[in-house]
């Protein structure tokens, strides 16, 4: 199992995802004015909230969802089938969590599409090649199934920051 660590500093550029034995990778979390602003993690499209996240297979959804995803993949140059889900370790391991009274969901580990990329709380890689290095390592790692779920876990990411108590500035 692979362990990774992300300390969100509030950089307007990139943060470093550290995965000992695999590498250090430039990533970002959150979109536009919320990029890498963990103090705003209770807002939609903001940084991923602090916590520990299981790295698991990304759910694929139903037929209409799959069609919509395939269209997005074609237009944006992404490959959702290669992404991972990030499930926060909280009272219920699923695709949503509550942080500071707000529901957040659908956190993913993925590269930018077409080198532009958005991140609505995902951990998004600057470089596709870096994502592929971590992806290959995850797929070759020892895995386990989470109790009371069917989730196959490849590793985890601990998200921290010294900015948690700062005020979210709009």
N, C-alpha and C positions, 0 to 999 in steps of 0.2 A: 504494500500500500504506500502511496506517495503522500507526503506531507508538504504543504505549501503555506507560505506566510505573506500576507499583504498588509503593509502599514500605510494607510492612506494619509498623506501629508498635506493635501490641499493644493497640490501642484496643478497649474492650468495646463500642463503638458502631460507627462506620463508618470506613473508610479512604477515600482519594481515588485513584481511577483517573484518571490524567492522560493525555489523548490530544490532543497539540498539533494545533491546527487544527480539532478537533472539539469538545472540551470536557473539563471535569473532572466526575467522577461519584462519588456516594457508593455504596460497595460494601462487602461483607464476604466473608470466606472462612473456612469452618469453622463447626461447629455447637456450640451450648451452651458448655461450659467451654473448648472449643478455638477459639472464635471469634477470628480475627485473631491467633492464637498460633503464629507460624511456627516457634518453637522446638519445637513438638509436631508438626511437619509429617510426621513418620514414622508418626503414629497415624492410624487410620481416623477419618473425620469431622473431621479437623483441617484447618487452613489448607493452602492450596496450597503445595507446596515452592518454594523459590527457584529461579530459572532463567529461561530464555527459552522462551516458548510460542508456537507458531504458532496463529493463529486460522483455523479451517477449518470446513467444513460438518459438522454433527453427523451421525454415522451413524444409520441408522434401524432396523437390526436385521431380524429375520425376522418372520413373521406373528404368532406368539404374543407376541413382544416389542412389536410394533406395537399389538396389542390391549390389552396391559397398559398401555402408554403412553397410549393413548386414554382408558382408564378413569381413570388418574391425572389426565390433563388435565381431564376432566369434573369430577372430585371437587375437585381443588385449584385449578382456574382457571388452569392453566398451559397453555402452547402449546409443547411440546417441539420442534415443527417449526420454530420461529423461533429456537431456541437455536443456539449455535456450540460446536464442540469446541475444546479447548485441548490441543495435542500438544506435550509438552516436547521441546526440542532436546537429545537425548541420543544414545546409541549406536544406538538404533533408534527411528525416528519412528513411534509407534503410540499406542494408547489407554492405555498404562501406562508407569510409570517406577519406578525404585527410588530411595529416598532413605533414607540412614542404615540400610541393610539391610532396609527394609520396602518391599513392593510397594504402590504407590498407583495408582489408575486412575480413568478416567471423569471427568476434569476438564472442566467446561463453563463457558460465559459465558452467563448468563441472568438474567432478573428474578425477583423473589420472586413466588410464586403466592399469590393471595388476600391480598396484603400481609402474610402471615406469613412464609413462606419458610424453607427450610432450605438449608444449603450444606455438603456433605460434601467440601469441598476445592475446590468451584467458586468462581468469582468471580461473586458474586450482587449484582445491583443493588438498591438500596433502592426506586427508583422505576421503574416500567414505562416511563414517558415518557423517562427518561434512557437506558434500554436501547434504546428505539426510535430515538433520535437516533444512537447509536453504530451500531446495526444498519444503519440506512439509509446511513450514511457508509461502512461496510464493504462493503455490497452495491454501492455506486457506485465503489469504489476499484479501482485496477489490481490484478489478481490474477496468480498464477502457480501452476503445478503443482509440487509437491515432487518432486525426483528420486527415482526408484524407488518412487513411490507414485502413487495417483490422487487425492491430496488437493489440493483447490483452496484456496489460501491467500489470505486477505484482508488479513492484517497480523500483527503479533506484539505480545506483552505481555512486558515484562521485569519480573519479580517480584524485589524485593530487600527487605532488612531489616537493621537493626543488632542484631536479637535472635537471630540464627542460633545464636550460641554460648551463649545462655542455656540453663539447664536447664528441661526440660519439667516443670512442676508439675502433678500430678494433682489 
